[in-house]
Amino acid sequence: MTAKGRVLVVAGSDSSGGAGIQADLKTIAALGGYGMTAITALTAQNTLGIFGVHPVPAEFVALQMQVALDDIGADAIKIGMLGTAAIAEAVAGILELKADAGMPVVLDPVMAASQGGALLDLAGIAALKNRLFPLATLVTPNLPEAERLTGRRVADLEGMRLAGGEILAMGARNVLVKGGHLDGDTIVDLLMGADGTAIFEHPRVASHHTHGTGCTLASAIAAWLAQAAPLEVAITRASAYVQTAIRAAPGFGRGDGPLGPGTPPSPGSD
């Protein structure tokens, strides 16, 4: 019988190790999964910012995905930074041809770095919405991403609902609008989809060592989905893992530092 937990990650590399492919693989391994990669771009970055981006040719991104899926296969796919419209189109093409029906696809719509700097242009955003959203099981925008995707100001829970509805109308099956950019001691994330709406609340961890939280959350959700957890359970466990990882941050860097390894929550602690 094929083992569960194989996650193919399509994303960029973070030379500082805090986000991107590096954070994805650390997270998947910590949660008992097996991570594979299709790298979309090399970045020169640290906790202070991004200093250079070198996209991988779109056809080579597609080849990385194809050979991984043809041989090892996958139980879930996580998509992060794409970088260009051509890469977004190539990724969509491989998903349409190679992904098994019903395979969970978690799409983190990375458009800018947390320290600033665009990571996807307008043509790329259009390809993201038109080609990849309809293939996604779950899209996980933070509030700035939700605003850019919808052109709508998001300043409260009602704004999150309206933006989430628009993203669903773009074709995504489910959307998790993350409320970490709102003020308050409690962070509220909103899940919307065909099965209704769910709210996830968790205390804000007071720390500026939050580099890679979006990547980590999406990869943790994908890792749990790959191990057959229901969507709401996967989100609950992933959120708990991220909170623990923030608390375990090693304190590296002069800016927004990386998370710590974290301790995976028990499957019975939902």
C-alpha positions as a Python dict, from the first residue, in 0.01 Angstrom:
ca = {
    (1, 'M'): (0, 0, 0),
    (2, 'T'): (130, 346, -88),
    (3, 'A'): (236, 550, 215),
    (4, 'K'): (51, 874, 274),
    (5, 'G'): (220, 1206, 329),
    (6, 'R'): (393, 1283, -2),
    (7, 'V'): (382, 1658, -66),
    (8, 'L'): (512, 1820, -383),
    (9, 'V'): (600, 2184, -317),
    (10, 'V'): (615, 2431, -605),
    (11, 'A'): (780, 2747, -474),
    (12, 'G'): (1087, 2968, -462),
    (13, 'S'): (1404, 2917, -261),
    (14, 'D'): (1489, 3145, 33),
    (15, 'S'): (1866, 3168, 79),
    (16, 'S'): (1820, 3263, 446),
    (17, 'G'): (1624, 2944, 515),
    (18, 'G'): (1327, 3113, 680),
    (19, 'A'): (1063, 3096, 408),
    (20, 'G'): (1002, 2936, 71),
    (21, 'I'): (1118, 2586, -13),
    (22, 'Q'): (1338, 2568, 295),
    (23, 'A'): (1052, 2641, 536),
    (24, 'D'): (823, 2409, 341),
    (25, 'L'): (1054, 2109, 365),
    (26, 'K'): (1126, 2166, 735),
    (27, 'T'): (754, 2183, 809),
    (28, 'I'): (656, 1878, 607),
    (29, 'A'): (931, 1670, 767),
    (30, 'A'): (834, 1785, 1118),
    (31, 'L'): (476, 1675, 1055),
    (32, 'G'): (573, 1330, 933),
    (33, 'G'): (541, 1386, 559),
    (34, 'Y'): (777, 1342, 265),
    (35, 'G'): (859, 1663, 79),
    (36, 'M'): (954, 1704, -287),
    (37, 'T'): (1023, 2027, -471),
    (38, 'A'): (981, 2207, -799),
    (39, 'I'): (1180, 2526, -749),
    (40, 'T'): (1042, 2830, -932),
    (41, 'A'): (1308, 3088, -844),
    (42, 'L'): (1628, 3147, -655),
    (43, 'T'): (1623, 3446, -423),
    (44, 'A'): (1901, 3628, -243),
    (45, 'Q'): (1738, 3732, 82),
    (46, 'N'): (1780, 3753, 456),
    (47, 'T'): (1573, 3878, 748),
    (48, 'L'): (1607, 4237, 624),
    (49, 'G'): (1472, 4192, 272),
    (50, 'I'): (1509, 4047, -76),
    (51, 'F'): (1815, 4155, -272),
    (52, 'G'): (1771, 3955, -591),
    (53, 'V'): (1538, 3712, -769),
    (54, 'H'): (1641, 3469, -1042),
    (55, 'P'): (1339, 3288, -1196),
    (56, 'V'): (1376, 2932, -1320),
    (57, 'P'): (1266, 2876, -1682),
    (58, 'A'): (898, 2778, -1689),
    (59, 'E'): (960, 2460, -1886),
    (60, 'F'): (1211, 2342, -1625),
    (61, 'V'): (965, 2407, -1342),
    (62, 'A'): (716, 2191, -1532),
    (63, 'L'): (978, 1919, -1582),
    (64, 'Q'): (1057, 1911, -1209),
    (65, 'M'): (689, 1859, -1134),
    (66, 'Q'): (641, 1600, -1407),
    (67, 'V'): (925, 1370, -1307),
    (68, 'A'): (832, 1383, -936),
    (69, 'L'): (468, 1301, -1007),
    (70, 'D'): (551, 1030, -1264),
    (71, 'D'): (781, 843, -1025),
    (72, 'I'): (713, 905, -656),
    (73, 'G'): (368, 1059, -693),
    (74, 'A'): (204, 1291, -442),
    (75, 'D'): (-79, 1296, -190),
    (76, 'A'): (-97, 1676, -189),
    (77, 'I'): (58, 1970, -371),
    (78, 'K'): (151, 2303, -217),
    (79, 'I'): (208, 2605, -442),
    (80, 'G'): (386, 2916, -319),
    (81, 'M'): (591, 3179, -502),
    (82, 'L'): (559, 3147, -880),
    (83, 'G'): (739, 3461, -994),
    (84, 'T'): (614, 3490, -1353),
    (85, 'A'): (300, 3439, -1559),
    (86, 'A'): (482, 3179, -1770),
    (87, 'I'): (560, 2971, -1461),
    (88, 'A'): (201, 2999, -1338),
    (89, 'E'): (74, 2878, -1675),
    (90, 'A'): (325, 2591, -1682),
    (91, 'V'): (228, 2479, -1331),
    (92, 'A'): (-140, 2484, -1425),
    (93, 'G'): (-66, 2273, -1731),
    (94, 'I'): (109, 2005, -1527),
    (95, 'L'): (-169, 1998, -1267),
    (96, 'E'): (-427, 1950, -1540),
    (97, 'L'): (-232, 1662, -1694),
    (98, 'K'): (-63, 1490, -1402),
    (99, 'A'): (-244, 1552, -1073),
    (100, 'D'): (-474, 1271, -961),
    (101, 'A'): (-840, 1358, -937),
    (102, 'G'): (-923, 1473, -587),
    (103, 'M'): (-559, 1541, -490),
    (104, 'P'): (-553, 1838, -249),
    (105, 'V'): (-385, 2150, -387),
    (106, 'V'): (-302, 2425, -136),
    (107, 'L'): (-224, 2755, -304),
    (108, 'D'): (-51, 3032, -109),
    (109, 'P'): (-85, 3333, -345),
    (110, 'V'): (256, 3488, -281),
    (111, 'M'): (275, 3827, -451),
    (112, 'A'): (516, 4019, -229),
    (113, 'A'): (774, 3947, 37),
    (114, 'S'): (686, 4022, 399),
    (115, 'Q'): (982, 4264, 410),
    (116, 'G'): (864, 4433, 89),
    (117, 'G'): (933, 4371, -279),
    (118, 'A'): (704, 4238, -552),
    (119, 'L'): (730, 3866, -631),
    (120, 'L'): (460, 3842, -900),
    (121, 'D'): (363, 4096, -1168),
    (122, 'L'): (14, 4181, -1297),
    (123, 'A'): (26, 3920, -1574),
    (124, 'G'): (129, 3660, -1318),
    (125, 'I'): (-158, 3755, -1087),
    (126, 'A'): (-401, 3721, -1378),
    (127, 'A'): (-265, 3373, -1456),
    (128, 'L'): (-289, 3284, -1087),
    (129, 'K'): (-657, 3376, -1077),
    (130, 'N'): (-759, 3245, -1417),
    (131, 'R'): (-562, 2920, -1437),
    (132, 'L'): (-468, 2809, -1085),
    (133, 'F'): (-755, 2915, -860),
    (134, 'P'): (-995, 2674, -1036),
    (135, 'L'): (-749, 2393, -966),
    (136, 'A'): (-702, 2477, -597),
    (137, 'T'): (-859, 2294, -306),
    (138, 'L'): (-764, 2582, -77),
    (139, 'V'): (-630, 2934, -137),
    (140, 'T'): (-466, 3099, 168),
    (141, 'P'): (-432, 3478, 120),
    (142, 'N'): (-331, 3715, 395),
    (143, 'L'): (-511, 4049, 401),
    (144, 'P'): (-276, 4240, 167),
    (145, 'E'): (-299, 3950, -80),
    (146, 'A'): (-678, 3939, -50),
    (147, 'E'): (-689, 4312, -119),
    (148, 'R'): (-469, 4284, -424),
    (149, 'L'): (-663, 3989, -561),
    (150, 'T'): (-1002, 4157, -523),
    (151, 'G'): (-927, 4530, -533),
    (152, 'R'): (-1125, 4553, -211),
    (153, 'R'): (-1010, 4713, 114),
    (154, 'V'): (-1013, 4452, 393),
    (155, 'A'): (-1014, 4605, 739),
    (156, 'D'): (-1242, 4377, 943),
    (157, 'L'): (-1418, 4042, 949),
    (158, 'E'): (-1693, 4160, 716),
    (159, 'G'): (-1430, 4273, 466),
    (160, 'M'): (-1271, 3928, 495),
    (161, 'R'): (-1608, 3768, 415),
    (162, 'L'): (-1661, 3986, 109),
    (163, 'A'): (-1307, 3927, -22),
    (164, 'G'): (-1336, 3555, 44),
    (165, 'G'): (-1659, 3540, -153),
    (166, 'E'): (-1495, 3709, -449),
    (167, 'I'): (-1202, 3466, -442),
    (168, 'L'): (-1444, 3173, -436),
    (169, 'A'): (-1616, 3325, -739),
    (170, 'M'): (-1280, 3310, -918),
    (171, 'G'): (-1300, 2931, -900),
    (172, 'A'): (-1128, 2825, -578),
    (173, 'R'): (-1312, 2550, -389),
    (174, 'N'): (-1218, 2692, -48),
    (175, 'V'): (-1044, 3007, 74),
    (176, 'L'): (-878, 3074, 409),
    (177, 'V'): (-854, 3450, 458),
    (178, 'K'): (-586, 3504, 724),
    (179, 'G'): (-647, 3792, 962),
    (180, 'G'): (-301, 3833, 1111),
    (181, 'H'): (-265, 4188, 973),
    (182, 'L'): (-560, 4314, 1178),
    (183, 'D'): (-495, 4463, 1523),
    (184, 'G'): (-580, 4277, 1838),
    (185, 'D'): (-453, 4008, 2073),
    (186, 'T'): (-656, 3741, 1896),
    (187, 'I'): (-600, 3645, 1532),
    (188, 'V'): (-911, 3545, 1339),
    (189, 'D'): (-884, 3339, 1020),
    (190, 'L'): (-1193, 3281, 805),
    (191, 'L'): (-1254, 2964, 603),
    (192, 'M'): (-1519, 2982, 330),
    (193, 'G'): (-1621, 2711, 88),
    (194, 'A'): (-1885, 2475, -39),
    (195, 'D'): (-1936, 2331, 311),
    (196, 'G'): (-2001, 2670, 465),
    (197, 'T'): (-1798, 2905, 681),
    (198, 'A'): (-1572, 2841, 979),
    (199, 'I'): (-1381, 3081, 1201),
    (200, 'F'): (-1047, 2989, 1359),
    (201, 'E'): (-926, 3201, 1650),
    (202, 'H'): (-591, 3183, 1821),
    (203, 'P'): (-390, 3415, 2045),
    (204, 'R'): (-135, 3642, 1880),
    (205, 'V'): (221, 3548, 1972),
    (206, 'A'): (413, 3869, 2046),
    (207, 'S'): (721, 3830, 1826),
    (208, 'H'): (884, 3991, 1524),
    (209, 'H'): (1037, 3654, 1432),
    (210, 'T'): (760, 3569, 1187),
    (211, 'H'): (948, 3533, 856),
    (212, 'G'): (791, 3245, 665),
    (213, 'T'): (466, 3209, 861),
    (214, 'G'): (253, 3201, 545),
    (215, 'C'): (472, 2939, 379),
    (216, 'T'): (480, 2733, 697),
    (217, 'L'): (104, 2743, 747),
    (218, 'A'): (23, 2642, 388),
    (219, 'S'): (279, 2360, 394),
    (220, 'A'): (150, 2236, 728),
    (221, 'I'): (-205, 2228, 592),
    (222, 'A'): (-83, 2039, 285),
    (223, 'A'): (112, 1793, 502),
    (224, 'W'): (-196, 1712, 710),
    (225, 'L'): (-421, 1688, 402),
    (226, 'A'): (-166, 1448, 250),
    (227, 'Q'): (-217, 1231, 558),
    (228, 'A'): (-594, 1228, 501),
    (229, 'A'): (-697, 1484, 763),
    (230, 'P'): (-1023, 1670, 688),
    (231, 'L'): (-972, 2031, 582),
    (232, 'E'): (-1085, 2199, 906),
    (233, 'V'): (-876, 1956, 1112),
    (234, 'A'): (-573, 2022, 891),
    (235, 'I'): (-613, 2398, 938),
    (236, 'T'): (-652, 2365, 1315),
    (237, 'R'): (-340, 2149, 1348),
    (238, 'A'): (-141, 2369, 1110),
    (239, 'S'): (-230, 2686, 1302),
    (240, 'A'): (-122, 2524, 1628),
    (241, 'Y'): (207, 2420, 1469),
    (242, 'V'): (277, 2774, 1345),
    (243, 'Q'): (209, 2925, 1689),
    (244, 'T'): (450, 2679, 1848),
    (245, 'A'): (711, 2749, 1581),
    (246, 'I'): (689, 3126, 1642),
    (247, 'R'): (741, 3071, 2015),
    (248, 'A'): (1042, 2849, 1935),
    (249, 'A'): (1207, 3109, 1707),
    (250, 'P'): (1585, 3102, 1751),
    (251, 'G'): (1619, 3482, 1735),
    (252, 'F'): (1842, 3488, 1427),
    (253, 'G'): (1894, 3795, 1211),
    (254, 'R'): (1857, 4171, 1247),
    (255, 'G'): (1510, 4187, 1094),
    (256, 'D'): (1204, 3961, 1082),
    (257, 'G'): (1368, 3640, 1189),
    (258, 'P'): (1281, 3278, 1101),
    (259, 'L'): (1055, 3049, 1297),
    (260, 'G'): (1182, 2766, 1512),
    (261, 'P'): (1135, 2399, 1428),
    (262, 'G'): (811, 2377, 1624),
    (263, 'T'): (655, 2076, 1786),
    (264, 'P'): (391, 1895, 1583),
    (265, 'P'): (52, 1880, 1759),
    (266, 'S'): (-83, 1541, 1847),
    (267, 'P'): (-341, 1413, 1596),
    (268, 'G'): (-578, 1376, 1891),
    (269, 'S'): (-541, 1740, 2003),
    (270, 'D'): (-775, 1904, 1750),
}
